[in-house]
Amino acid sequence: MNGKIFLIISVITAASFGCATSKNASTAPGQVEPQSFEEPDLDETEGIGGYEEVVLTAEDEKLEIPGQGLGKVPPVKKKSKKSNIKDPSYWPYGPGIADLLEDLKWGMSVKKVFSIFEKKIQASYQEQINAQSGDLLAEDRIRTEMTKELNKVKNSYVRFDGQTTGYESHMVDVEFTHNNNESMLVWDAGQYVEYLFFINDRFWKRVRLFRIDKLGGISLSDFEGSMETVIGTAGQEIVNDEGELEKIVWRDDDTFVALLDGSKFFGVYGLRLSSAITETNIAKLRTNADKMDTTKVSKDVSSTINSAINSVDMDDHQESVIDQYTGQTHTDGRFGSDTKKSGNSPESKPAAKPEEKKEISNDDLNDLF
């Protein structure tokens, strides 16, 4: 069952659109114009130590969920006409939500979470090694690539201690604060990027951004329909004060789920899972002001800025990196928001949704089990 939930998007794409849309192809009705989404091109951080040095201890095997004991999760209530749908008490209860976490559990240590993804990555490369059985040079090359990817994930670990990290002008900037013992681990898997958030060194939130251009321009309606199939019920749409779609939400006793639309500016759809007890008590955990020390710049960010400034033939990606530090990137608010950190915001438009949803067939679902 590992990985079947998120692979569902690939199956939907194949079933609904046949093959991925090329950059020069016209967008079919109901599809989103694909655009590229790239992670900041940053050098490695100090990470969590050398790959070979990441060894689990008895402490890493314990679960300590942030916020536990500080306040109870709001119980599920039956929604009425006067219910505040922004209150998680009235969000739809999804029986399939637990499967979305796969092997992860709230309260895991950083090293324990890394070990989960270590096994996931190793399994992926083992398939390639098996296909090259007998070709020692090919097998060695694949193992070298695997070690490089494992090191990249491990070295992506960053603590938010007031320094400029490169993620302050990023789609996930609303997911963390500085100076509250928060940190993050990142895995770029190609079709999607995984962001794993920790507070007090314990796992409490998972955000996965799916690159729409890798999914053939699948519509938000189809994406939502696929998640409703997995979760087992229709989601609740939450809109902002301007009537724009902010997110689509579900919950169970332990987890809050939100589907986020980042198609307009970022070329992604997001699936956000968070510990219900941590989310409920997050204000009590974030006791320090979210202040940035503008004199502190991490080594990876400093290297990126210098590379961009010293480049003679500056390409579009380097220009986008510089934009991040001049505050011209769309970042505030939820995915799909039109607000900027500085400057004027473009005219907002309500999120449009096709009337019909293309759901995955039962046969396709069975293939994932």
N, C-alpha and C positions, 0 to 999 in steps of 0.2 A: 504493500500500500504506500510505501515511501515515495513521495514525489508525485503521486497520481493526481492530487488536487490541483497543483499548479500546471501540470502538463495538460490539463483539460483545455486551456486556452489554445494550445497548439492544435488540438483535435478540432476545436470549433473552427479555427481558421481554415484547416484543410477541408472540413465538411462544408463550410459556408462559401468559401471563396476559391477553393481549388489550390491556388499557389499564391505566394507573396506578391504584392503589387510592386513593380519596379518604380524607380523614381520618375521615369518618363511616361509611365502608363497613366491613363485617366482613372480617376476615382469613381468606382461604381456607386450607385445609389445606396445610402445607408452606411457607406464607409467613411473613414476619416482620412484626410490627406496626410499620408505618412511623412514624418519629419524625424531627423536623427536626434537621438539623445546621447550625450557623452558625459562621462564622469570627468571631474576636474583632472587635468593631467599633472598630478602632483608626484613628487618623489616620495620614497618610502618614509614613513614615520618611524619613531623608535619602536613601535609595536609592542608585542608582549614577549620579546626575547626571541632568540634563534629558533627555527622550526623544530630542530632536534631537542631543544631544551624545554618544550612545552609538555610537561609531565603532570598528570592529574594526581592530586593528593586526596586524602580523606575529606578535607574541607571542601574540595571541589565537587565531591559527590553529594553534598548536602544541598537541600533546596531552602532558600531564604527569600521569600517573596517580599519585595519592597512595599511598605505600607501596611503589612499585616499587623493587626493589633491596634492600628490607629483609627479605624472606623470601618463599619460594615458596608458591603456592596448593596446598593439599593435593590430591594426585591423586585421581581417581575410583577407588574400590575396590568390588569386588563385595560386597554385603551378605550376612552370614551370621547365624545365630541369636544369636551373641554380640556382634555389632557394636553399637557405640554410635551410635544413629541421630541423636544430637545433633551428631555429628561430620560436617561437610560432606563428608568423604570418601565417606560412604555415602548421600548424598542422591541421589535419582533424577536422571539426566542428561536434560535436555530439549532436543531438537534445535531447538525453535521459540523458545527464549528470546531469541536475538539480535534477533528481530523486535519484541520487546516494547519495546526502546529506541527504535524508530523512527529518527529522524535524529540522536538524541543519541549521544555517545560518551564513555566514561569519560575523564577528564582534560581535558575542555574548560574554557576559562576562563568566568568569570561572564558576560562580555559575549557570548561565543560562544553560550552556552546561551540567553541572552535573545534573541539574533538568531533562534534556531530557533523560539522561541515567538512572536516578532514576525511571522515569516512565516506561522505557523499562524493567528494571530489575523487578520492581514490577509486571508488567503485566505477565512476565514469571512465577514468583512464585505464582501469583494468580491462574493460571491454575492448579498448583499442589495442592493448598489449596482447590480449588473447587472439585478436584478429591478425596480429603479426607474429604469431607463435613460430619460433624457429629462426626468425630474422633478428639476430642479436643486436645489430646496429640500430634497427628500427625500434626494438624494445627499449634500448638504452636511451634513444632520443625521446621516446614517449615518457619514460620515467623522469628524464631531466625536465621536460615541460611540466609534468605533474608537480615536481618539487618546487619549480618556479611559481606555479599558481598557488600552491599551499603557502609559500613564503609571502606572496603578495597579499593574500587574505590576512595572514597573521600580522604582517607589517602595516595593514590598513588601520589597525586599532589606534584610536585617538581618544585622548581625554580632553574634555572641555574645561580648561582651567583658566580661561580669560585670554588666551592667545588667539591670534588669527589662524584658523585652521584651513580655510578654503570652503567650509560648509556653511558659513554665515550668510553667503549669497547663493544659496542652493535650494533646491526644491524641499529638502528635509530640514531647513533651518527652523521651522516651527516645532520640530519634534524634540528639541533639546534646549537646555539653558547652560550657561557657564557658571562655574564656581559652586555647583551643587553636587559634586562627585558624580557627574554623568560622563558616559563614554559611549563609543560606538565601534562596531566591527563591520566591514563592508566586503561583500563578495560580488564581483561583476561576472555573471554567468553568461553574458552575451545576449540572450533573449530577454533577460531581466537583470536588475541589480538589487541585491539584498542588503538591507540596512538593519543591523541588530543593535538595539539600544539597551544600555545598562545604567542603573542608578545604584549607588553604594556597591558597585561591582557585581550587581545581580541583574539578570535578564528580565526585562519587563515589556519590551515592545519590539515588534517585527514589522518592517515596512518593505514591501516588494514592489518595485516599479517595473512594469512590463513595457518594453519598447514596442510601440504600435507599428513602427516600420518593419519590425521582425514578425509581426502577426498579420501582415497583409491588410492593414488599415481597418481592422475589426472595429465595429461601432461600440459606443458605450452601452447601448441597449443590449447588444449581444453579449458583451462582457458581463453586464448585470445579470442577464438571463442565465449565463453559465454558473455564476456564483449562487443564484437562487436554487439551481438544480443541486448543487453540492451541499449548501447550507440547509436546504429543506423547506424554505419558506421565502416569501417575498420580502424584500427589504423596505425600510422606511426612509423616504427621501426627506432630507433636511435642507432647507433653503435659507439664504441669508436675508438681511433686511431689504435688499434690492430685488428679492425674488429669484436670485440665481441659485442653481443647485450647488450646495456646498459639499454634501456627501450623502451616501446611502448606507444605512447602518443596520446592524444586527447585534445580538448578544446571547450569551448563555450565562451560567452562574459564575464562570471564571474568566471569561474573555469578552471584550468589546471588539467589534469588527466594523470597519468603515471602508467602503469603496470610494476612491477618490479619482476625479477626472482631471488629468493634467495634459489633455490632448491639445488644448489651444496654444499653449506656449512651449510645452516641454516634450510633447510627443510620447507621453506615457499615460498608462492607467495605473493607479496605485491600489494596493490592498494592505490595509493597516490593521494589525492585530495588537491588542494591548491587554495587559493584565488588568482585570476589572478592579481588584483591590488596590493596585497601585494607582490606576487612573482616578479612582474615587478619592484617594488621599494624596494626590500629587502636590497639592499646595502645601501640605504639611511636610513633604519631603524636600521641596525646593524652598529652603529657608533663607538663602542668600540672594542678593540682587544679581540679576543677569547682566553683569558689567564686563565690558571688554577693555583690556589693557592695550591701547593702540601702539604702545612701544614694544609689545611682544609679538613677534611673528615667528611661527614655527619654521623649522629648517626646510620642510617640503614646500611651503608657500613662498619663502624667500627665494628658493631656487627657481620656482616657476616664474616669479615676477622678473628676476634677473634674466632668465632665458627669453622672456617675451620682449624685454626692453632692448636686449643686445642683439636680437634677431634682425637681420637686414631684410630678408624676405618674410615678413610676418604674415602667417596664414590666418584664415578665419578663426581657427580654434584658439590661437594665441590671443587674438583680439577679444574673443569671448571671455577668456581668462582675465584680461585686463579690465573688461567691463565689470566683472565680479567685484573688483576692488575699488572701482569708481562709483559703485552703487547703481548701475544702470540695468541690472538684471532683475526680472520679475521674480520676486521671492516671497513677499509677505502674503499671509493668508493661506488658505487651503489650496490644493492643486486646482488649477483652473481659475484662480483669482486673477484679476487684472491689476492689482495694486503693485507698486514698486517700493523699494526701500527709499528712493529719492526721485525727484522729478515728477512730471505729470503723468497721471494714469490714463491709458487709452479708454475710449468709451466702452462700457461694459455691455455685454449682451447676454440674455438668458441662455442657459445651456439647452440646446435643441436635442430632442430624443426622437428616434423613429417610433412610429406607432406600433410596429410589430417587432417582436423579439425573436431572434433565431436561436433556438436552444439546441444543445447537443442531443443526439439521438441516444436511446438506451443502449444500442449496440456499441456506440463509441464509449459510453460510460463503462460498460462491462470490460472493454479492452484495457481500462486503466486499473482494474483491480487485480 
